[in-house]
Amino acid sequence: MSHSSRLKYVSLGVLVVQTTSLVLTMRYSRTLKEHGPRYLASSAVVSAEVLKVLTCILLVFRESRFSVQAMKELLKEEIVNKPLETIKLAIPAGIYTLQNNLLYVALSNLDGATYQVTYQLKILTTTLFSVLMLGKKLSFHQWLSLSFLMVGVTLVQLPQDPQAEQKVLSAGSQFVGLIAVLTACVSSGFAGVYFEKILKETKQSVWVRNIQLGVFGFIFALAGMIIYDGEQVQESGIFQGYNTLTCIVVVLQALGGLIIAVVIKYADNILKGFATSMSIIASAVISYFLLEDFNPTGAFFSGAVLVIVATFLYSYQCKPATVSIIKIET
Ligand code: C5P
């Protein structure tokens, strides 16, 4: 197996683990009953961006063979001296910041199952943008596998006792959550494919690209925090309500950004969708064995089988059938 295809499968595997842990801890951290104020979601987004940029700078330092001088020159050459290239990243950064905040709104207003089923629509928005923006051509088998995937994840996520969910969540809150998650589906598809286009049509290192993305992400996230939670921040500070769990969520979110960048570079956004679907099965299995709060139904089993079959069907056809026509800008 070549170096890049090994990276492709390793990064997809790591993404499954990261997504599973993030969903479980994020949901837990937003619903846990605590004394004192809960942490501000907008502040967690800012912290994750800072952590991501710092990690990317370390990775560029490593790429520069641990020479501070070489790293400074590289960053100056690629980021400061190419303002037009840098500014291009402001678009996905702005969209991702909105999306990261929307997902907190969604997870605070919807039950985990509805959130995850609805968010799977991003598989379709991503495919649509890949076809439109990258000229990606999918074979019949791949389209078929995508529909298996959609049906599969829906079956896996069907609530076991729908009435129990309704007791907890009001209709108004469900509506807000649903709008948030649907908007996130469109933004996820567009921003992911836009970033893939930039990564694959230029030669810059994925870490340099991530620094560009992260710096804008930080600026937007900071603005979001000041606009929405400015007063609370003035009263009790940026890190109010932070605890160990909050730090874990922040680290997992920052780590997610890094893994996703590698997945987009070595695989693509559509395969990334398959990895996140696998993570849904993984979180259900964890709930069953560790948390003992989940009883798999027939629908869950058939859905899980469909997701796995769809993944193999898609990858089997992947090499001969997927052709990316990326226009190189002159
Ligand atoms: O749900 P979706 O797969 O679109 O989520 C992508 C996530 O990855 C977002 O939280 C975004 O901020 C993050 N990301 C990142 N760096 C990248 C690409 C995505 O932090 N290069």
Residues whose N, C-alpha, C, O or C-beta is under 5 A from the ligand:
A	BS01	C5P	Y96 N100 S188 G256 G257 L258 I260 A261
